[in-house]
Amino acid sequence: SAAILWIIRRLQDSISLRGCLNKMGNFRAFLNITLVFLVFELCLVCCDITDGNTEHLKREHSLTKPYQGVGAQWDFSGSTLVTSSYVRLTPDERSKQGSIWNIVPCYLKDWEMHVQFKVHGSGKKNLHGDGIAIWYTKERLHPGPVFSNNAHFYGLAVFIDTYSNDDATDRSFPYISAMVNNGSVSYDHGKDGRSSELGGCSAEIRNREHDTYLAIRYSKGRLTIMVDVDDRNEWKECIDIGGVRLPTGYFFGASAATGDLSDNHDIISMKLYQLMVEHTPEEENLDWTKIEPSVSLLKSPKDNIDDPTGNFRGTPLTGWKVFLLLLCALLGIVVCAVVGAVVFQKRQERNKRFY
């Protein structure tokens, strides 16, 4: 990228030091080779992070204005209203349920879903509800008590919960959390799903004047959830956990519900991007449709009831963290090289005085 090229030029200028390194051609060549190698590694890290490039957009799994795919590639149910500007899952009225589901099963092994949404209404603080759920599940259009969907689902759910049902909680709402289920666990709505969640974060997403976004990335057994809700045009990490196994052939969807309290729950867009990731021959030969949804944890999610921090297994560094570590290592090498060059030149000058 242009930023990386700029860094290379600045580093090369600093390495030059004209008088110092003119006598050290071989040493300078070594540094240049080191720079090229490290920048190549940085590029490998960066290329694994999608920037929303349209060539990776999978239109058969995406929902965008003016929603011409609704009916052909998307089904909706309940109180869902499709307009030319938004898909309203529920109006700001009590006891409403609505959902919208992609009818095309997704067979991508690595993907990233970007959701633009809007939650707004006339209710004052703590007098609104209930929220939106984003699904990647085996079944679709299966009504139930969890944001208008089935509680014993198979797959992944990401909840944007705007109302706290647990009076004893110390969390700040709205709260975003994730759950992977193989049908054996029921989402505990009374405890806001705390006993089965993988992690979560608070996010001020209600009645915002600007756009609000959620990103869900699944790649090589790692689930990362990010938000962009502060009008800064940058992602903020919410959940990052490894050891996640999700099959292919499931369906994407979104649902919402209101109870005694209400809100407008709008989906503006859902865009699915394919991540270009290499897999081992063993992984390629695996029948991904037969994988059972699961998460490898040091402890059961049920043990997380009284522990808001989670204490889940430590996971590998994310792409941006590796990028920063490599950049720091590169700068450290350059600094050491420059200091070494200055010391070398001074020794050369000192030796000349004895001739």
Salt bridges, closest charged atoms under 4 A:
ASP13 OD2 - ARG10 NH2 3.15
GLU55 OE2 - HIS56 NE2 3.81
ASP75 OD2 - ARG140 NH1 3.10
GLU93 OE1 - LYS96 NZ 3.77
ASP110 OD1 - HIS279 NE2 2.52
GLU112 OE2 - HIS114 NE2 2.59
GLU112 OE1 - ARG217 NE 2.64
GLU139 OE1 - HIS142 ND1 2.78
ASP166 OD1 - LYS191 NZ 3.80
ASP170 OD1 - ARG194 NH2 3.50
GLU197 OE2 - ARG171 NH2 2.66
ASP240 OD1 - ARG222 NE 2.84
ASP263 OD2 - ARG206 NE 2.66
ASP266 OD1 - ARG88 NE 2.76
ASP266 OD2 - HIS120 NE2 2.89
GLU283 OE1 - HIS279 ND1 3.00
GLU284 OE1 - LYS109 NZ 3.80
ASP307 OD2 - LYS299 NZ 3.34
